[in-house]
């Protein structure tokens, strides 16, 4: 019985899914922390893309 418990504790086959979950959690926390900054940058980028598109279409 002791050997089975030791084998179970040494088994690392489930580590990859746990690591992926932790990585996703860390990325989610970073996104939530910098949400306002990211939102401002995205709005600026989208605004400049549409402004440029309007300028190009206006020249036609």
NORVEN-V577073 format. One record per helix or strand. SS is the DSSP state (H for helix, E for strand). FROM is the first residue (numbers start at 0). LEN is the number of residues. If there is no record, write none. Layout:
SS;FROM;LEN, SS;FROM;LEN
//
This chain:
H;1;9, H;14;19, H;34;25
//
